[in-house]
Amino acid sequence: MIDDLWYKNTVVYCLDVKTFMDSNGDGIGDFEGLSRRLDYLSGIGVGAVWLVPFYPSPRRDNGYDITDYYGIDPQLGTLGDFVDFTHEARKHGIRVLVDLVVNHTSDQHPWFKAAVSDPASQYRDWYIWSKTKPKDADQGMVFPGVQRSTWTYHPKAKAYYFHRFYDFQPDLNMNHPAVAEEVRRIAGYWLQLGVSGFRMDAVPFVIQRKGAGGPHPEQFRMLRDLRTFLQWRTGDAILLAEANVLPKQDRDYFGDEGDRMHMMFNFTVNQTAFYALASADVRPLVKALERTRVSEETSQWAHFLRNNDELDLGRLTDAQRASVFQEFGPEENMQLYERGIRRRLAPMFNGDRRRLELAYSLLFTLPGTPVIRYGDELGMGEDLSLPERSAVRTPMQWSTEQNAGFSTARRPVLPVVSGGPFGYERINAADQKRNPDSLLNWTERIIRARKECPEVGWGTWRIVPTSSPSVLGLRYDWRNNALLFLHNFDPKALSVSFGAGSADGAFLANLLSNDHARANGRGQHRVDLEGYGYRWYRVGGLDYILRRSK
C-alpha cells in the first residue's frame, strides 16, 4: 500500500530523451542534457517525468523495438548518466517513470536471434510460432494501412512468428513462466536505479493469450503479480497502463480491490473531449466521465490531450469522428491509421490561445492526474513532411539559436520545426520565459493552481447541470472542502445558470481572478462566460478569501 498515493496530486511530463536536449553536439538528446533542464521542469511545476524508451534499439519504431532491456542507448549516455539523472531529479522533487515495453522485442534482440537459429533454444518458446500461416493473419493489426499482417514467415526458423505491431517487433510469449519472471527482473533492475514506476505499453496485448485462432482471454493475474512485486521491492512505485479498452473493462485493469494497475490513461474521455472541442457539445463527454468513474481509493485516471502517438479517435462514432477530422485534421496528410490525427495541439487549434487555455484548463480539472507532453506548454507545432507519428516528435524548441537551442549539430536527429507560426523563431522557451503573458507562464500558473487543489486528485466528483449543452460543470468534494469548475466549449460568449450543489454554495470564490460569484435568493448562480471561457471556483469560499487576505 502506498501511504501517500503521491501520483494522485502530481503533474506528469512526457518527453523523449533524444529530442529534448543535446549536451555534446552530436545531434541527439542525451541524459546529461536532460539533467541540465531539470531546473526548467521543476520551475514549471512538474512532479514526475515519463521517459519514452531510451534502451538500445535499431530505432525503427522510435525505440519501442528494444534489443536490451538492461541498457541505455549509447547515443543517449551511459547507465552512470542515467543514475546521475534520477539522483538530480529526486533533488528537484521530480519522480521518474520509464516505459516498460514487454509485449514485443526487436527482431534484432539476442533472444529472438537465438530463437530463430535453434529450435531447441530455451528462447524458442519465448515467442509465438506457427508452421503454417494462420487464417486470421490479416486481422487485429495495430497500424492498418501501414502494417500488412500479424504473422510473418522467417526462413531461418522455417515458421511464422506472431507480431501485433510491425513485422520487426515479434511478440513475446507472456504465458511462458520464464518470460513473466524476466519482466519482473527488468522492473526490479530499473527500480534499483531510482525510477518510481513504469508506463506499461500496450497492456491489453501483453496479457492476452496469443497465437492462431481465438479466443484470446486476458490473464489479469499477471498484472496483480507485477504490482505485488513492485510494492514488495519499492513501496511507492506505480504502474501506469496504456490500455485503450471499453469502460466496462476498466475494473478488470484496476482490479476489484484496486490491486492491479495504479493508473490508466483515459482514452474514452480523451476522445469525447476532442469531440466536445470540435462540436461544442459536452453531453458525450459527460457520459464518458460517468462511464469511467472509479471508486477504489488507490485507482486513478491519467488524463491527457496529446501524446507520443496519433490522436486516436477509434472509440467515437463515425459521425463524431468525421466531425473531429473536419475541425482538427481535414487533410488526408493530417490523418493516420484510418482512425487518428498526427498533429500537435496548437496547430489543431490554429494557434487560438483561448482554445488552448480552455483545453488545458479542462485537462487540469478532470478527475485524475494530468499528463502533458513536452513542448505543448509552449504551443509547439508539428512537421507533416515527416512520416507517420514522427510528425509530432520533433525536437524541443528552447531558443532562437541554431536548431532551436536543442543541438549545435548540423543535422539533428529530427528536423526542428522552422518558419511559419509554430517555428522555433516564434515559439521557444527563452522568449516565453521573458513574457509574463506567454503560454509557458500561463501553464506554470495553472499547474500551481492545480497543485493547490488536491480535491481534484483525491475527492469525489459529480457533474453540475448547467443551462447550456456547451458548458461542462464539475464539482469536487474532499475533507469538507469543495471546488466547482465551468468550461464553455462554444466560441460564442454566453450566460449560464447553475446551482453550486450545496447549501454553502451561495458564494463562489474565483481561484484565478477576482470575478467571484454570488447566488440569487433561490440558490442559483448566473455567470457570463466568454467564448471558450473557464472558471475555477472554491465553493463557499468567502471565508477562504477572507483568510487569504489577512
Secondary structure, DSSP 8 states (H G I E B T S, - for coil): --SS-GGGG--EEEE-GGGT--SSSSSS--HHHHHHTHHHHHHHT--EEEE---SS---SSTT-S-S-TT---GGG--HHHHHHHHHHHHHTT-EEEEEE--SB--TTSHHHHHHHH-TTSTTGGGB-EESS--TTTTSS-SSBTTB--SEEEETTTTEEEE-SS-TTS-BB-TTSHHHHHHHHHHHHHHHHTT--EEEETTHHHHTB--SSSS---B-THHHHHHHHHHHHHSTT-EEEE-----GGGHHHHH-TTS-S-SEEE-HHHHHHHHHHHHHS--HHHHHHHHHT----TT-EEEEES--SS-EE-TTS-HHHHHHHHHHH--SGGGEETTTEE---HHHHTTT-HHHHHHHHHHHHHSSSEEEEETTTTTT----TTS-GGGGG-------SSGGGGS--SSS-SS----SSTTSTTTS-HHHHHT-TTSHHHHHHHHHHHHHT-HHHHHSEEEE--BS-TTEEEEEEEETTEEEEEEEE-SSS-EEEEEE-SSTTTTEEEESSSS--EE--TTSEEEEEE-TT-EEEEEETTHHHHHHHH-
